[in-house]
């Protein structure tokens, strides 16, 4: 993976701003610590930071072919097939890199090349002759691409922090940004960068900018089609797609490992990878995360019925991996709230982020690429809100039922401008407004398609944001095989009675996984991303929150009611009775999120525009 940035101005040469592009590039060094490159044309500046994964000796960027120059962040998993097609059309290749394949695909097919790609990517192509910029983002939104537009110009980058190095972009917060932070966070509305004037391409979206202006289009959507295969055929079809996706994503010219939590998804990926490695005479390395004294402090719950550690041991022994367990202590977890927020440029999932940030730092000491099990729950019905009617048919977002409580923390005059309940409801409704359904779909089937889209474009995007920023902060590329668009397209149309085979969450995936896993692992009850159960962490974040609120330069009162902050402190959070977000962000994580929000205000110092 890499970091990309660019500045196009159709009225000015930009020659005097090359130093600005150097600063934008430098701010993304963590994404591409191996090399950096730049390109200049009249009114065009491009920069690239490289993390070398395929063909490290060649494949440097920006890369130019004919009239086109590309900067690209991602991996193509069908490089060989595309290269073969392009060779048949007369193209020749000087490198083994997917960058050259992508560049010549664009030269051959233009924006229509996107329909042929299988991978994760965000890229920009400058057409020197046509004076046109083309931008694109992968279908699942695994790789980020932010931008700021102004009259006759556009600035873009992999991360928001790079945009702020450009004099055209200043940090500002308006009512919509405040609403996003307090009513939706750590999620954010698709296309919204929270800071005023900063946008992001949506998953499956591309854009063009030239003298005629700026225009976007979606090149991919989930479409409803009749499912005609039997259960056995469906299991074989899906089994092939999962195996093919995992094996394609094992290709690397640098060391690769997998994340192994002992849960269904990571165990299935690791087992497929271990078999592939064994067939080549290699041994897979796996990594897991745990917390100091978790065994002593663990308390079972409906969401997390047992510890991961015994299951990790069982799976590592079963697949014969070289396993490393990373242990994190509470002080380090609390301290990492700061850098994990900066990695994301926004408040995130609190210690769920900071733990991943620390974990990826350890993995990077030995590996450059990792493969992870995110996103199976979103597309195969792994969460409670797929199964409970009161959540399935509810308005808004089922993982964030705390809108009223969140709104109650806002300054009253700000809440009155935002209209919290309407804001959240409309954000959810807009996501499913164009939902593809069949005439034969029942009300329940339509509700499940709606839930699929909300999960794909909201909850999954929050997890992908987290995974990209916390891993790339250390120059670690993390691949996510369940995000293969072919799997998502197929899963969108699998009947619920097949998906939930045996009345279980992800029942069909469990049935398929019996081909690779011990029966007890295949049918283990879902357990979420592991978090600390050490009470010392809760105390650390609460004490830090209190201290920050007492400091004279405290910024949270810019958007929060001081009386509500006082009440939160006096009740140690018990006055906020709902989970903040999802299954993992409870009272300690609420305080940690608010800490990150305060740190965000101090770090970025946005101009308040409401």
C-alpha positions in Angstrom: 0.0 0.0 0.0 1.0 3.6 -0.4 0.1 7.2 0.1 -1.0 9.5 -2.8 -1.5 13.3 -3.1 -2.1 15.8 -5.8 -3.0 19.3 -6.7 -4.6 20.4 -9.9 -5.2 24.0 -10.8 -6.5 24.8 -14.3 -5.7 28.5 -14.1 -2.3 28.6 -12.4 1.0 26.7 -13.1 1.6 25.7 -9.5 5.4 25.7 -10.2 6.0 27.9 -7.1 4.2 25.3 -4.9 6.3 22.3 -5.4 7.5 22.7 -1.8 3.9 22.4 -0.7 3.6 19.1 -2.5 6.8 17.9 -0.8 5.1 18.7 2.5 2.0 16.8 1.6 4.1 13.8 0.6 6.1 14.0 3.8 2.9 13.9 5.9 2.1 10.5 4.3 5.6 8.9 4.8 4.1 6.4 7.3 2.0 5.0 4.5 4.9 4.6 2.2 8.2 4.5 4.1 10.2 2.7 1.3 10.4 5.5 -1.3 8.8 8.7 -2.6 8.3 10.3 -5.9 6.8 13.4 -7.6 5.5 14.6 -10.9 5.0 18.2 -12.2 3.1 19.4 -15.2 1.6 22.9 -15.9 -1.1 23.2 -13.3 -0.5 19.7 -12.0 1.5 18.4 -9.0 1.4 14.7 -8.0 3.2 12.9 -5.1 3.5 9.3 -4.1 4.9 7.5 -1.0 5.6 3.8 -1.7 5.3 0.7 0.5 7.0 -1.8 -1.7 5.0 -5.1 -1.9 5.2 -6.2 -5.6 8.3 -5.8 -7.7 10.2 -3.7 -5.1 13.0 -3.0 -7.6 10.8 -1.5 -10.2 7.3 -0.1 -10.2 8.2 3.3 -8.8 5.6 6.1 -8.9 4.4 8.4 -10.2 4.5 6.3 -13.3 4.0 7.7 -16.8 2.9 6.0 -20.0 2.1 8.0 -23.1 0.0 11.0 -22.1 -1.0 9.5 -18.7 0.6 9.7 -15.3 -0.7 7.7 -12.3 -0.4 7.7 -8.5 -1.9 4.6 -7.0 -2.6 3.2 -3.5 -3.7 -0.4 -3.5 -3.3 -3.9 -4.8 -4.9 -5.6 -7.8 -5.6 -9.3 -7.3 -6.3 -10.0 -11.0 -3.1 -8.5 -12.3 -2.1 -11.6 -14.2 -5.4 -11.8 -16.1 -5.3 -8.1 -17.0 -1.7 -8.2 -18.1 -2.6 -11.2 -20.4 -5.5 -9.3 -22.0 -3.5 -6.2 -22.5 -0.6 -8.1 -24.1 -3.1 -9.6 -26.5 -4.1 -6.0 -27.4 -0.4 -5.2 -28.2 0.8 -3.7 -24.9 4.2 -4.6 -23.5 5.4 -4.4 -19.9 8.7 -3.3 -18.3 7.8 -4.3 -14.7 6.0 -7.0 -12.8 4.1 -4.3 -10.8 0.3 -4.0 -10.8 0.8 -0.2 -11.1 1.9 -0.6 -14.7 -1.0 -3.0 -15.4 -3.5 -0.4 -13.9 -2.0 2.5 -15.9 -2.1 0.6 -19.2 -5.6 -0.6 -18.4 -6.7 3.1 -18.0 -4.8 4.0 -21.2 -6.7 1.2 -23.1 -10.2 1.4 -21.6 -10.4 4.8 -19.8 -12.7 4.9 -16.9 -14.3 1.7 -18.0 -11.2 -0.2 -16.8 -12.8 -0.1 -13.3 -15.3 -2.7 -14.3 -12.4 -5.1 -15.0 -10.5 -4.6 -11.7 -10.5 -7.0 -8.7 -8.7 -5.3 -5.8 -8.5 -2.6 -3.3 -7.4 0.8 -4.6 -7.6 4.6 -4.7 -5.8 6.2 -7.6 -5.5 9.3 -9.7 -4.5 9.6 -13.4 -3.5 12.9 -15.0 -4.1 13.1 -18.7 -1.6 15.6 -19.9 -3.0 16.1 -23.4 -6.6 16.3 -22.3 -5.8 18.4 -19.1 -8.0 16.1 -17.2 -7.8 14.3 -13.8 -9.4 11.0 -13.2 -10.0 9.7 -9.6 -11.3 6.3 -8.5 -11.9 4.3 -5.3 -12.5 0.5 -4.9 -16.0 -1.0 -4.7 -15.8 -1.8 -1.0 -14.1 1.4 0.1 -11.0 -0.4 1.6 -8.7 2.4 0.5 -9.4 6.1 1.2 -9.4 9.1 -1.1 -10.2 12.6 0.3 -10.4 15.8 -1.7 -11.1 19.5 -1.5 -12.5 21.5 -4.4 -12.3 25.2 -5.2 -12.9 27.3 -8.3 -10.7 25.9 -11.1 -8.9 23.5 -8.7 -8.9 20.3 -6.7 -6.5 18.9 -4.0 -6.6 15.2 -3.1 -4.8 12.8 -0.7 -5.0 9.5 1.0 -5.5 11.2 4.4 -7.0 14.4 5.6 -3.8 15.5 7.3 -2.0 15.9 3.9 -4.7 18.2 2.6 -4.0 20.7 5.4 -0.5 21.1 4.1 -2.0 22.9 1.1 -2.8 26.6 1.6 -6.2 26.1 -0.1 -7.4 23.9 2.7 -8.1 25.1 6.3 -9.6 23.1 9.1 -13.1 24.2 9.9 -16.2 22.7 11.6 -19.7 23.5 10.7 -23.1 22.2 12.0 -22.9 19.1 9.8 -19.5 18.2 11.0 -20.5 18.7 14.6 -23.6 16.5 14.0 -21.4 13.8 12.5 -18.9 13.8 15.4 -21.6 13.7 18.2 -24.5 11.8 16.6 -22.8 9.3 14.2 -19.2 9.1 15.4 -17.0 7.1 15.1 -19.0 6.5 11.9 -19.4 9.3 9.4 -21.7 10.0 6.5 -20.5 8.6 3.2 -18.6 11.2 1.2 -18.2 13.5 4.3 -14.7 14.2 5.7 -16.3 15.9 8.8 -14.1 19.0 8.3 -16.0 21.6 6.2 -15.1 21.5 2.6 -13.4 18.1 2.7 -15.1 15.3 0.8 -14.3 11.6 0.1 -15.1 9.5 -2.9 -17.7 6.9 -2.0 -17.0 3.2 -2.4 -17.4 2.2 -6.0 -17.3 5.9 -7.2 -15.0 7.7 -9.7 -14.7 11.3 -10.7 -13.3 13.5 -13.5 -12.1 17.1 -13.2 -11.3 19.2 -16.3 -12.2 22.6 -17.8 -15.9 21.5 -17.9 -15.9 21.1 -14.1 -16.1 18.2 -11.6 -18.3 15.2 -12.1 -18.8 12.0 -10.2 -20.5 8.7 -11.0 -21.0 5.3 -9.3 -19.5 2.5 -11.4 -20.7 -0.3 -9.1 -23.8 -1.0 -7.0 -25.2 -4.1 -5.3 -28.0 -5.4 -7.5 -30.9 -7.8 -6.7 -31.1 -10.9 -8.9 -32.9 -14.1 -8.4 -31.0 -16.8 -6.5 -31.5 -20.1 -8.4 -28.9 -22.4 -6.9 -29.6 -25.1 -4.4 -28.1 -25.1 -0.9 -25.3 -27.5 -2.0 -24.6 -25.4 -5.1 -24.6 -22.2 -3.1 -22.1 -23.7 -0.6 -19.8 -24.8 -3.4 -20.1 -21.4 -5.2 -19.4 -19.3 -2.0 -16.7 -21.7 -0.9 -14.9 -21.2 -4.2 -15.2 -17.4 -4.0 -13.8 -17.3 -0.4 -10.9 -19.7 -1.2 -10.1 -17.8 -4.4 -10.2 -14.4 -2.7 -7.9 -15.6 0.1 -5.4 -17.2 -2.2 -5.3 -14.2 -4.6 -4.5 -12.0 -1.6 -1.5 -14.1 -0.5 0.6 -12.9 -3.4 3.4 -10.8 -2.1 7.1 -10.2 -2.7 7.6 -9.3 0.9 6.8 -11.2 4.2 3.1 -11.9 4.8 1.2 -13.1 7.9 -2.5 -13.5 9.0 -4.4 -12.2 12.0 -5.8 -15.0 14.0 -8.4 -14.3 16.8 -9.7 -17.9 17.1 -13.1 -16.7 15.7 -14.7 -18.1 12.6 -13.5 -15.5 10.0 -9.9 -15.2 10.9 -9.6 -19.0 11.5 -11.1 -19.7 8.0 -8.7 -17.3 6.3 -5.7 -18.6 8.2 -6.6 -22.2 7.5 -6.9 -21.6 3.7 -3.6 -19.6 3.8 -1.8 -22.3 5.8 -2.8 -25.0 3.3 -1.7 -22.9 0.4 1.7 -22.2 2.1 2.1 -25.8 3.0 1.6 -26.8 -0.7 4.5 -24.5 -1.5 6.7 -25.8 1.3 6.2 -22.8 3.5 4.9 -22.2 7.0 2.3 -19.5 7.7 2.9 -17.0 10.5 -0.1 -15.8 12.5 -0.6 -13.0 15.1 -3.2 -12.4 17.8 -3.8 -9.7 20.4 -4.6 -9.9 24.1 -4.5 -7.7 27.1 -2.6 -8.0 30.4 -4.6 -9.8 33.1 -7.5 -10.4 30.8 -7.8 -14.0 31.9 -8.1 -12.9 35.5 -10.6 -10.1 34.7 -12.7 -11.7 31.9 -16.4 -11.6 32.5 -18.6 -13.5 30.0 -21.4 -11.6 28.3 -24.0 -12.2 25.6 -21.7 -10.5 23.1 -18.5 -12.1 24.3 -19.3 -15.5 25.8 -15.7 -16.8 26.2 -12.1 -15.9 25.9 -10.2 -16.1 22.6 -6.9 -17.4 23.9 -7.8 -21.1 24.1 -9.3 -21.0 20.6 -6.2 -19.3 19.2 -4.0 -22.0 20.7 -6.2 -24.7 19.2 -6.2 -23.1 15.7 -2.5 -22.4 15.7 -1.8 -26.0 16.5 -4.3 -27.2 14.0 -2.9 -25.3 11.0 0.7 -25.5 12.2 1.4 -21.8 12.2 4.3 -19.9 13.7 2.2 -17.9 16.2 2.9 -14.7 18.1 0.6 -13.3 20.7 0.9 -9.5 21.4 0.0 -8.5 24.9 -1.1 -4.9 25.6 -1.3 -3.3 29.0 -3.8 -0.6 30.1 -1.4 2.4 30.3 -0.2 1.8 26.8 -3.7 1.3 25.6 -4.8 4.6 27.1 -1.8 6.5 25.9 -2.3 5.3 22.3 -5.6 7.1 22.2 -3.6 10.1 21.0 -1.7 8.7 18.1 -4.6 6.5 16.9 -6.8 9.6 16.7 -4.0 11.4 14.7 -3.7 8.3 12.5 -7.4 8.6 11.7 -7.5 12.4 11.7 -10.7 12.1 13.6 -12.0 10.6 16.9 -12.4 6.8 16.4 -13.4 3.6 18.1 -11.4 4.6 21.2 -9.3 1.7 22.6 -10.6 -0.5 19.8 -8.5 1.8 17.6 -5.6 2.2 20.0 -5.2 -1.5 20.5 -5.1 -2.1 16.8 -2.6 0.7 16.4 -0.3 -0.9 19.0 -0.8 -4.4 17.6 0.1 -3.3 14.0 3.2 -1.6 15.3 4.4 -5.0 16.6 3.4 -6.9 13.5 5.3 -4.5 11.3 8.6 -5.4 13.1 8.6 -8.6 11.1 6.0 -8.3 8.3 4.9 -5.8 5.7 1.6 -7.5 4.7 -1.1 -9.1 6.8 -4.5 -10.7 5.9 -7.4 -10.1 8.2 -11.0 -11.3 8.6 -13.0 -8.1 8.6 -16.4 -7.7 6.9 -17.8 -11.2 7.0 -20.3 -10.2 9.7 -21.6 -7.3 7.7 -22.4 -9.3 4.6 -23.3 -12.7 6.1 -25.5 -11.6 8.9 -23.2 -12.0 11.9 -24.6 -9.2 14.1 -27.6 -9.3 16.5 -29.4 -6.7 14.5 -29.8 -9.1 11.6 -31.6 -11.5 13.9 -33.7 -9.5 16.3 -37.0 -8.1 14.7 -37.0 -5.1 16.9 -33.7 -4.0 15.4 -34.2 -5.4 11.9 -37.3 -3.2 11.4 -36.2 -0.2 13.4 -35.5 3.2 11.9 -31.9 4.5 11.8 -28.9 2.5 12.7 -29.3 -0.6 14.8 -25.8 -0.4 16.3 -26.3 3.2 17.5 -29.5 3.4 19.5 -28.1 6.2 21.6 -29.1 9.2 19.5 -31.3 10.8 22.2 -28.6 10.4 24.9 -25.9 11.7 22.5 -28.1 14.7 21.6 -28.6 15.4 25.2 -24.9 16.1 25.6 -25.0 18.9 23.0 -25.3 22.5 23.7 -29.0 23.2 23.4 -28.7 25.9 20.8 -26.6 23.5 18.6 -29.0 20.6 19.0 -31.8 22.9 18.0 -30.0 23.7 14.7 -29.1 20.1 14.0 -32.4 18.3 14.7 -30.6 15.1 15.9 -33.3 12.5 15.4 -34.1 13.7 11.9 -30.4 14.0 11.0 -29.6 10.4 12.0 -32.8 9.0 10.4 -32.3 10.8 7.1 -28.6 9.6 6.9 -29.8 6.0 7.2 -32.7 6.6 4.8 -30.5 8.2 2.1 -28.3 5.1 2.1 -31.1 2.8 1.1 -33.1 5.2 -1.1 -32.0 3.5 -4.3 -32.0 -0.1 -2.9 -32.2 -2.8 -5.5 -35.0 -5.3 -4.7 -37.0 -8.0 -6.5 -40.7 -7.7 -7.2 -41.0 -11.0 -5.3 -39.2 -9.8 -2.1 -41.3 -10.0 1.0 -41.3 -7.2 3.6 -38.8 -9.2 5.7 -36.5 -9.8 2.7 -36.5 -6.1 1.9 -35.6 -5.4 5.5 -32.7 -7.7 5.3 -31.5 -6.1 2.1 -31.8 -2.7 3.8 -29.7 -4.1 6.7 -27.1 -5.4 4.3 -26.7 -1.9 2.7 -26.6 -0.1 6.1 -23.9 -2.5 7.3 -21.9 -2.4 4.0 -21.9 1.4 3.7 -21.8 2.4 7.4 -20.6 -0.1 9.9 -18.2 -1.8 7.6 -16.8 1.5 6.5 -16.0 2.4 10.1 -14.1 -0.8 10.5 -12.3 -0.3 7.2 -11.3 3.3 8.2 -9.9 1.9 11.4 -8.0 -0.9 9.8 -6.5 1.2 7.1 -5.3 4.1 9.3 -4.1 2.1 12.3 -2.1 -0.3 10.1 -0.8 2.2 7.5 0.3 4.4 10.4 3.1 1.9 10.7 3.5 1.0 7.0 1.7 -2.3 7.3 -0.6 -3.3 4.5 -3.7 -5.3 5.7 -5.8 -7.1 3.2 -9.4 -8.1 3.7 -10.5 -11.1 1.5 -14.2 -10.9 2.6 -14.3 -7.5 0.9 -13.9 -9.0 -2.5 -16.8 -7.5 -4.5 -17.7 -10.8 -6.0 -18.5 -12.2 -2.6 -20.6 -9.1 -1.7 -22.5 -9.3 -5.0 -23.2 -13.0 -4.4 -24.1 -12.6 -0.7 -26.6 -9.8 -1.4 -28.8 -12.4 -3.1 -28.3 -15.5 -1.0 -31.7 -16.3 0.7 -31.7 -15.7 4.5 -32.6 -19.3 5.3 -29.3 -20.3 3.6 -27.2 -17.5 5.1 -28.5 -18.3 8.6 -28.3 -22.1 8.1 -29.2 -24.0 11.2 -30.6 -20.8 12.7 -27.0 -19.5 13.4 -25.3 -16.3 12.5 -23.2 -16.8 9.4 -24.5 -20.4 9.3 -23.6 -20.9 5.6 -20.1 -19.7 6.1 -19.8 -22.1 9.1 -20.9 -25.0 7.0 -18.3 -24.2 4.4 -15.6 -23.7 7.0 -16.1 -27.3 8.2 -13.9 -28.2 5.1 -11.0 -26.4 6.8 -11.6 -26.1 10.5 -12.3 -28.3 13.6 -16.0 -28.6 14.1 -16.0 -26.7 17.5 -14.2 -23.7 15.9 -16.5 -23.7 12.9 -19.6 -23.5 15.1 -18.1 -21.4 17.9 -20.5 -18.6 19.0 -19.5 -15.3 17.5 -17.1 -13.2 19.6 -16.3 -9.6 18.7 -12.9 -7.9 18.4 -11.2 -8.6 21.8 -11.1 -5.7 24.3 -9.5 -5.3 27.7 -11.5 -6.3 30.8 -9.0 -4.8 33.1 -10.7 -2.3 35.4 -7.5 -0.3 35.5 -8.2 0.9 32.0 -11.7 2.3 32.8 -10.1 4.2 35.7 -7.3 5.5 33.6 -9.6 7.0 30.9 -12.1 8.3 33.5 -9.4 10.1 35.4 -7.9 11.5 32.2 -11.3 12.8 31.1 -11.8 14.5 34.4 -8.4 16.1 34.2 -8.9 17.3 30.6 -12.3 18.9 31.5 -10.7 20.8 34.3 -8.0 22.4 32.2 -8.6 26.0 31.2 -8.2 25.4 27.5 -10.8 22.6 27.4 -12.5 22.6 24.0 -15.4 20.2 24.4 -17.7 23.0 25.6 -17.6 24.4 22.1 -20.2 21.7 21.2 -21.1 20.0 24.5 -23.2 21.4 27.4 -21.1 22.0 30.5 -23.8 20.9 32.8 -24.0 17.5 31.0 -20.2 17.1 31.2 -20.5 17.7 34.9 -23.2 15.2 35.2 -21.2 12.6 33.3 -18.3 13.1 35.7 -20.5 13.0 38.8 -22.2 9.8 37.8 -19.0 8.3 36.3 -20.9 7.7 33.1 -24.0 6.0 34.5 -26.2 8.9 33.4 -25.4 7.7 29.8 -27.2 4.4 29.8 -26.8 3.3 26.2 -23.8 1.8 24.4 -22.0 4.5 22.5 -21.6 2.5 19.4 -22.0 -1.2 18.5 -21.2 -3.9 20.9 -17.8 -2.8 22.1 -18.1 0.9 22.9 -19.6 1.0 26.4 -18.9 3.5 29.3 -15.1 3.3 29.2 -15.1 3.7 25.5 -17.5 6.6 25.6 -15.1 8.5 27.9 -12.2 7.5 25.6 -14.1 8.8 22.6 -14.7 12.1 24.3 -11.1 12.2 25.2 -10.2 11.7 21.5 -12.7 14.4 20.6 -11.0 16.9 23.0 -7.6 15.9 21.6 -8.9 16.4 18.1 -10.0 19.9 18.8 -6.6 20.7 20.3 -4.6 19.0 17.5 -6.5 20.4 14.5 -8.0 23.6 16.0 -10.8 23.9 13.5 -12.5 27.2 13.0 -16.0 27.0 14.4 -18.5 28.0 11.7 -21.9 27.7 13.5 
